[in-house]
Amino acid sequence: MVKLMKVFRFLATATLCMTFTAKADYLFTWHYIYPQLQKFQGSFELTDAEMQPGSTFNRDLFKNSVSISSLDGVIFTAKDPNWSDVGGHYDPQQSDPPFVMYINTHDDSHTISLTATAVGTPDPSGANPLMGNIFEFFPDGTMTTEHGWWSFQQIPEPSVAAILAVAGFVWIVKRRR
């Protein structure tokens, strides 16, 4: 039993260490300087590969994760390729600003359109947020706009090695019984 506990401690430590080295996706969230007056709620995700220098934002995770809603309950997504245009890039060597993101989309009825942007230098500490704008265009020619910023954070994901380590531990325990 003591030997089994030593194996368990070793596997638990190894699993924890391997989890910290796993790559993760990034969640971006919209903010306005006065939260009580915020007109839009928004978020989207980028993969770890899209956050590497020289990359472009064209993966399905980005397109399918876009969700922006307005105070009047209109929800905007970018899942319909005929009515959405999303993209951007992260290239610190070739672009100033290095991070550029755009979302152009419509509501489900295709009567209200929305444009969202983000530009800046990504800094996970939050010291240098990505500045942005959201514009909502109505059929009567009026619009609503909000200037704010996008914060982002890594979404922790277990690595394959960590999952295999846990499976190995379960296999060892079952084998001993």
C-alpha positions as CSV (number, residue, x, y, z in Angstrom):
1,M,0.0,0.0,0.0
2,V,2.9,2.4,0.8
3,K,4.4,1.7,-2.6
4,L,1.1,2.4,-4.3
5,M,0.8,5.8,-2.5
6,K,4.4,6.7,-3.7
7,V,3.3,5.8,-7.3
8,F,0.2,7.9,-6.8
9,R,2.1,10.9,-5.5
10,F,4.6,10.7,-8.4
11,L,1.8,10.5,-11.0
12,A,-0.1,13.3,-9.4
13,T,3.0,15.5,-9.4
14,A,3.8,14.6,-13.0
15,T,0.3,15.2,-14.1
16,L,0.2,18.6,-12.5
17,C,3.5,19.6,-14.1
18,M,2.4,18.4,-17.5
19,T,-0.9,20.3,-17.2
20,F,1.0,23.6,-16.7
21,T,2.8,23.1,-20.1
22,A,-0.4,22.4,-22.0
23,K,-1.4,24.9,-24.7
24,A,-4.7,26.6,-24.3
25,D,-7.1,28.7,-26.2
26,Y,-7.8,32.4,-25.3
27,L,-11.1,34.0,-24.3
28,F,-11.7,37.6,-25.2
29,T,-14.3,39.7,-23.3
30,W,-15.7,43.1,-24.1
31,H,-15.6,46.0,-21.5
32,Y,-16.8,49.5,-21.2
33,I,-15.4,52.1,-18.8
34,Y,-18.7,52.4,-17.0
35,P,-20.0,48.9,-16.6
36,Q,-23.5,50.1,-15.5
37,L,-23.8,52.0,-18.8
38,Q,-22.4,49.2,-21.0
39,K,-24.5,48.8,-24.2
40,F,-23.0,45.5,-25.4
41,Q,-21.8,42.2,-23.9
42,G,-19.4,40.3,-26.1
43,S,-16.8,37.5,-26.3
44,F,-14.9,35.4,-28.7
45,E,-12.1,32.8,-28.6
46,L,-8.9,32.3,-30.4
47,T,-6.7,29.2,-30.5
48,D,-3.2,29.1,-29.2
49,A,-2.0,28.8,-32.8
50,E,-3.8,32.1,-33.7
51,M,-2.0,33.9,-30.9
52,Q,1.5,33.0,-32.2
53,P,3.4,35.8,-34.1
54,G,2.6,35.9,-37.8
55,S,-0.8,34.2,-37.5
56,T,-4.2,35.1,-39.0
57,F,-7.5,34.6,-37.4
58,N,-9.4,32.1,-39.6
59,R,-10.1,29.0,-37.5
60,D,-13.6,27.7,-36.9
61,L,-13.2,28.3,-33.1
62,F,-13.0,32.0,-33.7
63,K,-15.9,32.2,-36.2
64,N,-18.2,29.9,-34.1
65,S,-17.4,31.5,-30.7
66,V,-18.3,35.1,-31.6
67,S,-21.2,36.2,-29.5
68,I,-22.2,39.9,-29.0
69,S,-25.5,41.0,-27.5
70,S,-27.0,44.5,-27.2
71,L,-29.2,45.9,-24.4
72,D,-32.3,45.4,-26.5
73,G,-31.7,41.7,-26.7
74,V,-30.3,41.4,-30.2
75,I,-27.7,38.6,-30.4
76,F,-25.0,38.7,-33.1
77,T,-23.0,35.6,-34.0
78,A,-20.6,34.9,-36.9
79,K,-21.7,31.3,-37.7
80,D,-23.4,32.1,-41.0
81,P,-20.6,32.6,-43.6
82,N,-23.0,34.3,-46.1
83,W,-23.8,37.1,-43.6
84,S,-20.6,37.3,-41.6
85,D,-17.0,38.5,-42.2
86,V,-14.6,37.9,-39.4
87,G,-10.8,37.9,-39.3
88,G,-7.6,39.6,-38.2
89,H,-4.0,38.9,-37.5
90,Y,-1.3,39.0,-34.9
91,D,2.0,39.9,-36.4
92,P,4.4,42.0,-34.1
93,Q,7.2,42.0,-36.7
94,Q,5.1,43.3,-39.7
95,S,2.1,45.2,-38.4
96,D,1.6,48.3,-36.3
97,P,-0.5,47.7,-34.2
98,P,0.4,44.0,-34.1
99,F,-3.1,42.8,-33.2
100,V,-6.0,43.6,-35.4
101,M,-9.4,41.9,-35.2
102,Y,-12.7,42.7,-37.0
103,I,-16.2,41.2,-36.9
104,N,-18.9,42.2,-39.4
105,T,-22.2,40.4,-38.9
106,H,-26.0,40.6,-38.8
107,D,-28.7,39.5,-36.4
108,D,-30.8,36.5,-37.2
109,S,-33.4,38.5,-39.1
110,H,-30.6,40.1,-41.2
111,T,-32.0,43.6,-40.5
112,I,-29.5,44.9,-37.9
113,S,-25.8,44.8,-38.6
114,L,-22.9,45.0,-36.2
115,T,-19.2,45.8,-36.6
116,A,-16.7,45.1,-33.8
117,T,-12.9,45.8,-33.8
118,A,-9.9,45.3,-31.6
119,V,-6.4,46.8,-32.1
120,G,-3.3,46.9,-29.9
121,T,-0.5,44.9,-28.4
122,P,-1.7,41.8,-26.5
123,D,-0.6,41.7,-22.9
124,P,-2.2,38.9,-20.7
125,S,-1.4,40.9,-17.6
126,G,-4.0,43.5,-18.6
127,A,-1.5,46.4,-18.6
128,N,-2.1,47.1,-22.3
129,P,-5.7,46.2,-23.2
130,L,-6.8,45.8,-26.8
131,M,-8.8,49.0,-27.6
132,G,-11.9,48.5,-29.7
133,N,-15.2,49.8,-30.9
134,I,-18.6,48.2,-31.5
135,F,-21.1,49.7,-33.9
136,E,-24.7,48.6,-34.3
137,F,-26.5,49.8,-37.5
138,F,-30.3,49.9,-37.6
139,P,-32.6,49.7,-40.7
140,D,-33.7,53.3,-40.3
141,G,-30.1,54.6,-40.7
142,T,-29.4,55.2,-37.0
143,M,-26.6,53.5,-35.1
144,T,-25.3,52.8,-31.6
145,T,-21.6,52.9,-30.8
146,E,-19.5,52.0,-27.9
147,H,-15.7,52.6,-27.4
148,G,-14.1,50.2,-25.0
149,W,-11.5,47.4,-24.7
150,W,-11.1,43.6,-25.0
151,S,-9.5,41.8,-22.2
152,F,-8.3,38.2,-22.6
153,Q,-7.2,35.2,-20.7
154,Q,-6.0,31.7,-21.4
155,I,-8.5,29.0,-20.9
156,P,-6.7,26.2,-19.1
157,E,-6.8,22.9,-20.8
158,P,-5.3,19.6,-19.7
159,S,-2.5,18.3,-21.9
160,V,-2.8,14.9,-23.5
161,A,0.1,13.8,-21.3
162,A,-1.8,14.7,-18.2
163,I,-4.8,12.7,-19.3
164,L,-2.7,9.7,-20.2
165,A,-1.0,9.9,-16.7
166,V,-4.4,9.8,-15.0
167,A,-5.5,6.9,-17.2
168,G,-2.2,5.1,-16.4
169,F,-2.8,5.6,-12.7
170,V,-6.3,4.2,-12.9
171,W,-5.0,1.2,-14.9
172,I,-2.3,0.6,-12.1
173,V,-4.9,0.7,-9.4
174,K,-7.3,-1.6,-11.2
175,R,-4.5,-4.0,-12.0
176,R,-3.5,-4.3,-8.3
177,R,-6.9,-5.2,-7.1
